[in-house]
Amino acid sequence: MTRDPVWLAVRHPGRPEFVALGILLTVTAAFLVFLILFDWNWLRGPIGRSASASTGREIALNGDLDVKLFSWTPSATVRGLSIGGPAWAREKKTAEVSRLDVSVRLRRLFIGQVEVPSLTITRPVVHLIVDEQGRRSWDLNPDRPDDGRGAKLPVIQRLVINEGRLTLDEQRRGMKLDATVTAREARSPEDGESGFLLDGKGTMNGEPLTLRVTGGPFINIRRDRPYDFTADLAGAGTRLKADGSVTRPFDLGRFNAVLELEGRDLADIYLLTGITAPNTPPYRLRGSLSRNGSLFRFADFSGRVGSSDLSGVVEVKKANDRRRVDAQLASRSLDIDDLAAVLGARPQVTSGGTVATSGKPGKLLPDAPLRTERLRTMDGTLSYRAGSVKANALDIRQVRLGADLKDGILKLDPVSFAFSRGELNGTARIDATRDTPYSAVDFRLGGYPLESIIPARGGAPTVTGRALGRAKLEGPGASIHELAANSKGTISLVVPHGQMRSAFAELLGINVGAGLAKLLSGDQSSSAIRCAVANFSVAGGTATASTFVIDTDVVLAQGTGTIDLGAETLNLRIDGKTKKPRLLRIWAPITVNGPLVSPRLGVDIAAVAAQGGIVGALATLISPIAGLLGFVDPGLAEDADCGALIAGAR
């Protein structure tokens, strides 16, 4: 140390050291005087130009700029702040603020934290625009993908907003909102209520829209103290009410709330939230909503959808500007008409429950279109199970559904309905990447009782047995009705064995002598069904019978004809041949015509007239006794090859 020149200069300063110290003090004093006398308005232009260059939009400080640095809480006052819109929305400025007063805590800055003791915003006007392409006017860095984690703001211990206004123009969903925003601290009862308030009105697709968000006053806000809020959003036939808290104030990516939502159709929730949901009857649900970064979770919810109960968990996550929804749902007791609404039927809620219709009088297949543009906006999965089903005409007892949506392709697997006897299982694939979706379905029916299809007569079943079937169709169409009308593929129905009342078996061959006698006498005897096979080839929405056979002990019936799936009409003809000699048999085919919902059974009168003409000719040319031979059937029909027919149908 005795030889160190720096140490020697400090211990024994000389003239050079005193000169250096004087220069340092002079420069420091001059700098302090400069800061005291400096007019910060000189920096308004450079600050505005720098900010404009970095954001690509016009930013200007049009009023005075005052800065106070000499404090442990430096502060600034900005007047006339203006932030322009992006290039595609120049007609409206994104934000205009009459006055902005802000201070920061200097000690926190030294440890890398930003804490704002006070922020006062006077007469702010903010215009938010989302165009048809999903671009957001307030996004200062549009090239960065939205990770869905929510904004994280610095802690503001005291926030005051005076005479604020917020407008929203969401062009993709047809949403417009104009709201007032205030946040104040009331020092006396005359000042009104303290706290935060956003109160807005607008329209959603032409229908009224309201939004109201309230919270406590922003006073002495701390990071470890939750901030309570309420929110009420109503529009497009839907209402959402939330009562909760932001777990870490100003970290909008984390909150917990109790959410109540109700409306006329769950599909309408897309307009408010961007979440695609199926069509449903009116609903009301309540559960726990939480947010943890990009993950929203609606858990432990329960309520009613139409006449059915519904509970479960729904998780929504957004990453790279794409939303994913995963839902696990269950019903203890399902009204099958509520589920029909999901498939495109039109629900009507009555005092007796939900009644689903196809949408058009006299039609069976639902015609509600699938909103393909909504399916393309998200991915997700769904699992649903109904533990029991309310009494219904089809005697469905349980339902199980699964769905997977990825890049506009919706796969339904499984689609399972359990009946009291028998089941229906299948899969479906819907390509929604085009405006008109293209679908492929494959459904198999196993062991369904015929007596559930064909009504009983006189208290006894007309037909008994188990039906097996398969429908494998594909084609374009925005609804189930359109798909059927444009479909191609095959439809088959098989009854391996069963029983039919002898009277009806005889009438398959229009055996007047045996059939009518047994009907009039109330005969309850039955004939065995050896097999029944119907196989249809479908093209252009028309199903044409390639195989149509009903083989009983007494009659072999064969059918021909078509089913128009678009018009939903039948045009079938069944010719029966008796296997035993019969007296007074009329050779007349049975016809099945008319709409699917109410087909008409009849007899081909032309065939009856032709047979009558032959009889008349015999009676004239030979004798009246010989004329009766025209009504006598020798019973030459043979059994069908049931094994081959069933194998061909499958």
C-alpha positions in Angstrom: 0.0 0.0 0.0 2.9 2.4 0.7 3.9 2.0 -2.9 0.3 2.2 -4.4 0.0 5.7 -6.2 -3.9 5.6 -5.9 -3.7 5.0 -2.1 -1.0 7.7 -1.8 -3.2 10.2 -3.7 -6.1 9.5 -1.4 -4.0 9.8 1.8 -2.1 12.8 0.6 -4.0 14.6 -2.2 -2.2 17.1 -4.2 -3.1 19.7 -6.7 -4.2 17.3 -9.5 -6.5 15.5 -7.1 -8.2 18.7 -6.1 -8.6 19.8 -9.7 -10.3 16.4 -10.6 -12.6 16.6 -7.7 -13.7 20.1 -8.6 -14.4 19.1 -12.1 -16.5 16.2 -10.9 -18.6 18.4 -8.6 -19.0 21.0 -11.2 -20.3 18.5 -13.8 -22.6 16.9 -11.2 -24.0 20.3 -10.2 -24.5 21.3 -13.8 -26.3 18.1 -14.5 -28.6 18.6 -11.6 -29.3 22.2 -12.6 -30.0 20.9 -16.1 -32.5 18.4 -14.9 -34.2 20.9 -12.7 -34.5 23.5 -15.5 -35.1 20.9 -18.3 -38.4 21.1 -20.2 -39.6 17.6 -20.7 -41.9 18.7 -23.5 -38.8 18.8 -25.7 -38.9 15.0 -25.6 -42.5 14.6 -26.7 -41.6 14.4 -30.4 -38.7 12.0 -30.1 -40.7 9.7 -27.7 -43.7 9.7 -30.1 -41.5 9.0 -33.1 -39.6 6.2 -31.4 -42.8 4.6 -30.1 -44.4 4.9 -33.6 -41.4 3.2 -35.3 -41.4 0.3 -32.9 -45.2 -0.4 -33.0 -46.0 0.4 -36.6 -48.8 2.8 -35.7 -49.0 6.5 -34.9 -48.3 7.4 -31.3 -48.3 11.0 -30.1 -48.0 13.1 -26.9 -50.1 16.1 -27.8 -50.1 17.8 -24.4 -47.7 18.7 -21.7 -45.2 16.2 -20.3 -44.1 16.6 -16.7 -41.6 14.3 -15.0 -40.4 14.4 -11.3 -37.4 12.2 -10.8 -36.0 13.3 -7.5 -38.1 11.0 -5.3 -38.2 7.4 -4.1 -41.4 7.3 -6.1 -40.7 9.1 -9.4 -43.8 10.3 -11.2 -44.9 11.5 -14.6 -47.9 13.3 -16.0 -48.8 12.9 -19.7 -51.5 14.9 -21.3 -53.1 14.2 -24.7 -51.8 10.7 -25.3 -52.9 9.2 -28.6 -52.3 5.7 -29.9 -53.4 5.1 -33.5 -54.9 2.0 -35.0 -53.0 -0.6 -37.1 -52.8 -0.2 -40.9 -56.0 -2.2 -41.5 -58.0 -0.1 -38.9 -56.8 3.5 -39.4 -60.3 4.9 -39.2 -60.3 4.7 -35.4 -57.6 5.4 -32.9 -57.0 2.5 -30.5 -56.7 4.8 -27.5 -56.9 8.4 -26.5 -56.2 9.6 -22.9 -56.9 13.1 -21.8 -54.5 12.8 -18.8 -52.3 10.1 -17.3 -50.7 10.4 -13.9 -48.4 7.6 -12.9 -45.7 6.9 -10.2 -43.4 4.0 -9.6 -41.6 2.7 -6.6 -37.8 3.1 -7.2 -36.6 0.6 -4.6 -38.6 -2.2 -6.4 -37.0 -1.3 -9.7 -33.6 -2.0 -8.2 -34.7 -5.7 -7.6 -36.3 -6.1 -11.0 -40.0 -5.5 -10.0 -42.4 -2.9 -11.1 -44.8 -1.6 -8.5 -47.1 1.4 -9.2 -48.2 3.3 -6.0 -50.6 5.4 -8.0 -52.2 5.5 -11.4 -54.9 8.0 -12.5 -56.4 7.9 -15.9 -58.7 10.7 -16.9 -61.2 10.5 -19.8 -59.7 7.5 -21.6 -61.4 6.3 -24.8 -60.4 2.9 -26.0 -61.6 1.3 -29.3 -61.1 -2.4 -29.7 -61.6 -4.0 -33.2 -61.4 -7.6 -34.3 -61.8 -8.1 -38.0 -63.1 -11.0 -40.1 -59.5 -12.5 -40.1 -59.2 -12.4 -36.4 -56.7 -9.5 -36.2 -56.9 -7.4 -33.1 -56.4 -3.7 -33.2 -54.9 -3.6 -29.7 -52.2 -6.1 -30.4 -48.9 -4.2 -30.6 -47.0 -7.3 -31.6 -49.3 -9.2 -34.0 -46.5 -11.5 -35.2 -46.3 -13.1 -31.8 -48.8 -16.0 -31.3 -51.3 -15.7 -28.6 -50.4 -18.2 -25.9 -53.7 -17.6 -24.1 -52.1 -17.0 -20.7 -53.7 -13.6 -20.1 -52.2 -10.2 -19.3 -49.8 -9.8 -16.3 -49.9 -6.2 -15.2 -47.7 -4.6 -12.5 -49.2 -4.2 -9.1 -51.2 -0.9 -8.9 -51.8 0.0 -5.3 -54.2 2.8 -6.1 -56.0 3.0 -9.5 -58.4 5.7 -10.5 -60.3 5.9 -13.8 -62.4 8.9 -14.5 -65.0 9.1 -17.2 -63.6 6.1 -19.2 -65.1 4.7 -22.3 -64.6 1.3 -24.0 -66.0 0.2 -27.4 -65.7 -3.3 -29.0 -66.4 -4.2 -32.6 -66.0 -8.0 -33.0 -66.8 -8.4 -36.7 -66.5 -12.2 -36.9 -69.4 -12.7 -34.4 -71.3 -9.5 -35.1 -70.7 -8.2 -31.6 -70.7 -4.4 -30.8 -70.4 -3.0 -27.3 -70.1 0.5 -25.9 -69.2 0.7 -22.2 -68.4 3.2 -19.5 -65.5 2.5 -17.2 -64.8 4.0 -13.8 -62.6 3.1 -10.8 -62.6 5.4 -7.9 -62.2 5.8 -4.2 -65.2 7.6 -2.5 -64.0 9.8 0.4 -67.6 10.6 1.5 -71.1 9.3 0.9 -71.7 12.2 -1.5 -69.0 10.8 -3.8 -71.0 7.7 -4.5 -69.8 4.1 -4.3 -66.2 3.1 -4.3 -64.8 0.4 -6.6 -64.5 -0.6 -10.2 -67.4 -0.6 -12.7 -67.6 -1.5 -16.4 -71.2 -1.0 -17.6 -71.9 -1.6 -21.3 -74.6 -2.1 -23.9 -74.6 -3.2 -27.5 -75.8 -5.8 -29.9 -75.0 -9.4 -30.9 -76.3 -10.3 -34.4 -79.0 -7.6 -34.0 -80.0 -8.8 -30.5 -79.4 -6.7 -27.3 -76.2 -7.3 -25.5 -75.3 -6.1 -21.9 -72.1 -6.4 -19.9 -71.5 -5.4 -16.3 -68.3 -6.0 -14.3 -67.8 -4.8 -10.8 -65.0 -5.0 -8.2 -63.8 -3.4 -5.0 -61.8 -0.2 -4.9 -58.2 -0.3 -6.0 -56.7 0.8 -2.7 -53.7 -0.9 -0.9 -53.7 -3.7 -3.4 -51.2 -6.5 -2.6 -49.9 -9.4 -4.6 -50.9 -12.0 -2.0 -54.5 -10.6 -1.4 -57.2 -11.8 -3.9 -59.3 -9.2 -5.6 -63.0 -9.9 -5.7 -65.2 -9.2 -8.8 -68.5 -10.0 -10.3 -69.4 -10.2 -14.0 -72.8 -10.4 -15.8 -72.9 -10.9 -19.6 -76.2 -11.4 -21.4 -76.8 -11.5 -25.2 -77.8 -13.8 -28.1 -80.2 -15.7 -25.9 -77.4 -16.5 -23.4 -76.5 -15.2 -19.9 -73.3 -15.8 -18.0 -72.9 -14.7 -14.3 -69.6 -15.0 -12.4 -68.8 -14.3 -8.8 -65.1 -14.8 -8.0 -61.7 -13.3 -7.3 -58.4 -12.7 -9.1 -56.0 -14.8 -7.0 -53.0 -12.5 -7.7 -54.2 -9.0 -8.4 -53.4 -7.7 -11.9 -52.4 -11.2 -13.0 -55.5 -11.8 -15.2 -54.3 -15.3 -16.1 -55.4 -16.6 -12.7 -58.8 -16.4 -11.1 -61.5 -18.6 -9.4 -65.3 -18.0 -9.7 -68.7 -19.6 -9.4 -70.2 -19.5 -12.9 -73.9 -19.7 -13.8 -74.9 -19.9 -17.4 -78.3 -20.3 -19.0 -79.8 -19.8 -22.4 -82.1 -21.1 -25.1 -79.4 -23.1 -27.0 -75.8 -24.0 -26.0 -74.7 -23.5 -29.6 -75.3 -19.7 -29.0 -72.4 -19.7 -26.5 -70.0 -19.6 -29.4 -71.0 -16.0 -30.1 -69.9 -14.9 -26.6 -67.0 -17.2 -26.0 -65.8 -18.6 -29.3 -66.4 -22.2 -28.0 -68.2 -24.4 -30.4 -71.1 -26.4 -28.8 -73.9 -28.5 -30.2 -77.5 -27.4 -30.5 -79.5 -28.1 -27.4 -82.9 -27.3 -25.8 -82.9 -24.5 -23.2 -80.3 -25.1 -20.4 -79.2 -23.8 -17.0 -75.8 -24.9 -15.5 -73.8 -23.9 -12.4 -70.3 -24.8 -11.4 -66.7 -23.8 -10.5 -64.8 -21.8 -13.2 -61.0 -21.4 -12.8 -58.2 -20.1 -14.9 -54.6 -21.0 -14.6 -52.6 -19.4 -17.4 -54.0 -20.7 -20.7 -56.2 -23.3 -19.1 -59.8 -22.6 -18.2 -61.6 -25.3 -16.2 -65.4 -25.5 -15.6 -65.6 -28.3 -13.0 -68.2 -29.9 -10.7 -71.0 -28.3 -12.7 -74.5 -29.6 -12.8 -77.9 -28.4 -14.1 -80.5 -29.1 -16.7 -80.5 -29.3 -20.5 -84.0 -29.5 -21.6 -85.6 -32.2 -19.5 -82.3 -34.0 -18.8 -79.8 -33.5 -16.0 -76.1 -32.8 -17.0 -72.9 -32.7 -15.0 -69.2 -33.0 -15.7 -65.9 -31.2 -16.4 -65.0 -29.0 -19.4 -61.4 -27.8 -20.0 -60.5 -25.1 -22.5 -57.0 -24.4 -23.5 -55.6 -22.0 -26.1 -52.2 -22.3 -27.7 -50.8 -20.8 -30.9 -54.1 -19.0 -31.6 -56.1 -22.3 -31.6 -58.5 -23.4 -28.9 -58.9 -26.9 -27.6 -61.9 -28.1 -25.6 -62.0 -31.4 -23.7 -65.3 -32.4 -22.0 -66.4 -35.3 -19.9 -70.1 -35.2 -19.4 -72.8 -37.5 -17.9 -76.5 -37.6 -17.3 -78.2 -39.7 -14.6 -81.5 -39.5 -16.5 -81.7 -38.5 -20.2 -84.7 -37.4 -22.2 -83.9 -38.9 -25.6 -85.5 -35.9 -27.4 -82.9 -33.7 -25.8 -80.2 -35.8 -27.4 -82.1 -35.6 -30.7 -81.6 -31.8 -30.7 -77.8 -32.4 -30.7 -78.2 -34.4 -33.9 -80.1 -31.5 -35.6 -83.7 -31.9 -34.5 -85.7 -28.9 -33.4 -86.5 -29.1 -29.7 -89.7 -27.8 -28.2 -89.9 -27.7 -24.4 -93.4 -28.4 -23.1 -94.9 -29.1 -19.6 -94.4 -32.8 -20.3 -90.8 -32.5 -21.4 -88.8 -31.9 -24.6 -90.4 -32.8 -27.9 -87.9 -33.0 -30.9 -89.1 -32.6 -34.5 -87.2 -32.8 -37.7 -87.9 -29.2 -38.6 -90.3 -29.8 -41.4 -93.8 -31.3 -41.1 -94.0 -34.9 -42.2 -90.3 -35.4 -42.2 -88.2 -37.8 -40.1 -84.6 -36.8 -40.7 -83.3 -33.6 -39.0 -82.5 -30.7 -41.3 -80.6 -28.3 -39.0 -77.3 -27.5 -40.7 -73.9 -28.2 -39.2 -71.8 -25.0 -38.7 -68.6 -26.1 -40.3 -66.9 -22.7 -39.9 -67.1 -23.2 -36.2 -65.7 -26.7 -36.2 -62.7 -25.4 -38.0 -61.8 -23.0 -35.2 -61.0 -25.5 -32.5 -59.9 -29.0 -31.6 -61.1 -31.2 -28.7 -62.6 -34.4 -27.4 -65.9 -35.4 -25.8 -67.1 -38.3 -23.8 -70.7 -38.6 -22.7 -72.7 -41.3 -20.9 -76.3 -41.5 -19.9 -76.9 -43.9 -17.0 -80.6 -44.2 -17.8 -83.0 -42.9 -20.4 -86.6 -41.8 -19.7 -89.4 -43.9 -21.2 -89.3 -43.6 -25.0 -90.9 -45.2 -28.1 -87.6 -47.0 -29.0 -87.1 -48.4 -25.5 -83.5 -46.9 -25.3 -82.1 -47.6 -21.9 -78.5 -46.2 -22.0 -76.4 -44.0 -24.3 -72.6 -43.6 -24.7 -71.0 -41.1 -27.1 -67.4 -40.2 -27.9 -66.0 -37.5 -30.2 -62.7 -36.3 -31.4 -62.2 -33.1 -33.4 -58.9 -32.3 -35.1 -58.2 -29.8 -37.8 -61.8 -29.7 -39.0 -62.3 -33.5 -39.0 -64.9 -34.7 -36.5 -64.8 -38.4 -35.6 -67.7 -39.9 -33.6 -66.7 -43.1 -31.9 -68.4 -44.7 -30.2 -72.1 -43.9 -30.9 -73.8 -46.5 -28.8 -77.5 -47.0 -27.8 -78.4 -49.9 -25.5 -82.1 -50.9 -25.8 -84.0 -53.1 -23.3 -83.1 -55.8 -25.8 -80.5 -55.2 -28.5 -78.1 -52.4 -29.2 -77.1 -49.9 -31.9 -73.4 -49.2 -32.3 -71.6 -47.1 -34.9 -69.0 -44.6 -36.0 -69.1 -41.5 -38.1 -66.5 -39.2 -39.7 -67.4 -35.7 -40.7 -65.0 -33.7 -42.9 -65.8 -30.1 -42.1 -62.7 -28.6 -43.9 -65.0 -27.6 -46.8 -68.1 -25.4 -46.7 -70.3 -28.4 -47.4 -69.2 -31.2 -45.1 -68.6 -34.8 -46.4 -69.6 -37.5 -44.0 -69.3 -41.3 -43.7 -71.3 -43.3 -41.3 -71.3 -47.0 -40.3 -74.0 -48.2 -37.9 -74.8 -51.8 -36.8 -78.0 -52.9 -35.2 -77.9 -56.0 -33.1 -80.7 -58.0 -31.6 -83.5 -55.4 -31.8 -86.9 -56.9 -31.1 -89.4 -56.8 -34.0 -92.3 -56.4 -31.6 -90.9 -53.0 -30.8 -91.2 -52.0 -34.4 -94.4 -53.6 -35.5 -97.4 -52.9 -33.2 -99.4 -55.7 -31.5 -102.9 -56.6 -32.6 -105.5 -57.8 -30.2 -103.2 -57.7 -27.3 -100.8 -60.2 -28.9 -97.6 -59.4 -30.9 -97.9 -59.6 -34.7 -94.3 -60.5 -35.2 -91.5 -61.6 -32.8 -87.8 -62.1 -33.4 -84.6 -60.2 -33.4 -83.4 -57.8 -36.1 -79.9 -57.3 -37.3 -79.0 -54.4 -39.5 -76.2 -52.3 -40.9 -76.2 -48.9 -42.6 -73.0 -47.8 -44.3 -73.4 -44.5 -46.1 -71.3 -41.6 -47.2 -71.9 -38.3 -49.0 -72.0 -34.5 -48.9 -74.5 -32.6 -46.8 -74.7 -30.0 -44.1 -77.5 -31.9 -42.2 -78.5 -35.5 -41.6 -81.3 -35.0 -44.2 -78.9 -33.6 -46.8 -76.5 -36.4 -46.2 -79.2 -39.0 -46.7 -80.5 -37.2 -49.8 -77.0 -37.3 -51.5 -75.7 -40.5 -50.0 -74.3 -43.7 -51.5 -73.6 -47.1 -49.9 -75.7 -50.0 -48.6 -78.5 -50.6 -46.1 -79.4 -54.1 -44.9 -81.8 -55.7 -42.4 -81.8 -59.3 -41.4 -84.1 -61.4 -39.2 -82.4 -64.8 -38.8 -85.5 -66.4 -37.3 -88.8 -65.5 -35.5 -92.5 -65.9 -35.4 -95.4 -64.3 -37.3 -99.1 -64.7 -36.6 -100.4 -67.2 -39.1 -103.1 -64.8 -40.4 -100.5 -62.2 -41.5 -98.2 -64.9 -42.9 -101.0 -66.1 -45.1 -101.8 -62.6 -46.2 -98.3 -62.1 -47.5 -99.6 -64.2 -50.3 -103.1 -62.6 -50.1 -104.6 -66.0 -49.1 -108.1 -64.9 -48.6 -109.3 -68.3 -47.6 -106.9 -68.9 -44.8 -105.7 -65.4 -43.9 -109.1 -63.6 -43.5 -110.6 -66.6 -41.8 -107.9 -66.6 -39.1 -108.1 -62.8 -38.7 -111.9 -62.9 -38.3 -111.8 -65.8 -35.9 -109.2 -64.2 -33.7 -106.7 -67.0 -34.4 -103.5 -66.4 -32.4 -101.5 -69.2 -33.9 -98.1 -68.4 -35.3 -95.9 -69.4 -38.2 -92.2 -69.6 -38.1 -90.1 -67.0 -39.9 -87.2 -69.0 -41.4 -85.5 -65.7 -42.3 -86.2 -62.2 -43.6 -83.5 -60.3 -45.5 -83.7 -56.8 -47.1 -80.6 -55.5 -48.8 -80.6 -52.1 -50.5 -78.0 -50.4 -52.7 -77.9 -46.7 -52.2 -76.9 -44.2 -54.9 -77.8 -40.5 -55.2 -80.0 -40.8 -52.1 -82.2 -43.5 -53.5 -82.1 -47.0 -51.9 -83.0 -49.8 -54.4 -83.9 -53.3 -53.2 -81.3 -55.8 -54.5 -82.6 -58.5 -52.1 -85.9 -58.5 -50.3 -87.1 -61.9 -49.0 -89.5 -62.9 -46.2 -89.6 -66.7 -45.8 -92.1 -68.3 -43.5 -93.5 -71.8 -43.1 -96.4 -71.1 -45.3 -95.4 -68.2 -47.6 -92.3 -67.1 -49.5 -92.5 -63.4 -50.1 -90.2 -61.4 -52.3 -90.0 -57.7 -52.7 -88.8 -55.0 -55.1 -88.8 -51.2 -55.0 -87.0 -48.1 -53.8 -86.8 -45.8 -50.8 -86.1 -42.1 -51.6 -84.1 -40.9 -48.7 -84.2 -37.3 -49.8 -88.0 -37.1 -50.2 -88.3 -39.7 -47.3 -90.8 -41.8 -49.2 -91.3 -45.5 -49.8 -92.3 -47.3 -53.0 -92.1 -51.1 -52.3 -94.0 -54.1 -53.7 -94.1 -57.5 -52.0 -95.2 -60.6 -54.0 -96.0 -63.7 -51.9 -96.2 -67.3 -53.0 -97.8 -70.0 -50.8 -96.0 -73.2 -50.0 -99.2 -75.2 -49.5 -102.2 -75.7 -51.8 -104.8 -73.0 -51.0 -108.4 -72.4 -52.2 -109.5 -68.9 -52.9 -106.1 -67.3 -53.1 -106.0 -63.9 -54.9 -102.6 -63.2 -56.6 -102.2 -59.6 -55.6 -98.9 -57.9 -54.5 -98.8 -55.9 -51.3 -97.7 -52.3 -51.8 -96.0 -50.1 -49.3 -96.1 -46.4 -50.3 -96.0 -42.9 -48.9 -93.8 -41.1 -46.4 -91.5 -42.8 -44.0 -93.3 -41.3 -41.0 -96.6 -42.8 -42.0 -96.4 -45.5 -44.8 -99.5 -46.8 -46.4 -100.1 -50.5 -46.9 -102.2 -51.5 -49.9 -103.0 -54.1 -52.6 -102.1 -53.8 -56.2 -105.6 -53.5 -57.6 -104.4 -54.0 -61.2 -103.2 -57.5 -60.3 -106.5 -58.3 -58.7 -108.4 -57.1 -61.7 -106.2 -59.1 -64.1 -106.8 -62.3 -62.0 -110.5 -61.6 -62.1 -110.4 -61.2 -65.8 -108.7 -64.6 -66.3 -111.4 -66.1 -64.0 -114.2 -64.6 -66.0 -112.7 -65.9 -69.2 -112.5 -69.4 -67.8 -116.1 -69.3 -66.6 -117.4 -68.1 -70.0 -115.4 -70.5 -72.1 -115.6 -73.7 -70.0 -117.8 -73.6 -67.0 -118.4 -71.7 -63.7 -116.6 -74.6 -61.9 -113.5 -74.2 -64.0 -113.5 -70.5 -63.3 -112.8 -71.2 -59.7 -109.4 -72.7 -60.7 -108.1 -69.2 -61.1 -108.3 -68.8 -57.4 -106.7 -72.1 -56.5 -102.9 -72.1 -55.6 -101.2 -75.4 -55.9 -98.5 -74.3 -53.3 -95.4 -74.9 -55.4 -93.1 -72.2 -53.6 -89.9 -73.6 -52.1 -87.9 -72.5 -49.1 -85.4 -69.8 -49.6 -81.7 -70.4 -49.1 -81.6 -68.4 -45.8 -77.9 -69.0 -45.2 -76.8 -67.6 -48.5 -79.2 -64.6 -48.2 -78.0 -63.7 -44.7 -74.3 -64.0 -45.7 -74.9 -61.8 -48.7 -76.7 -59.1 -46.6 -73.8 -58.8 -44.1 
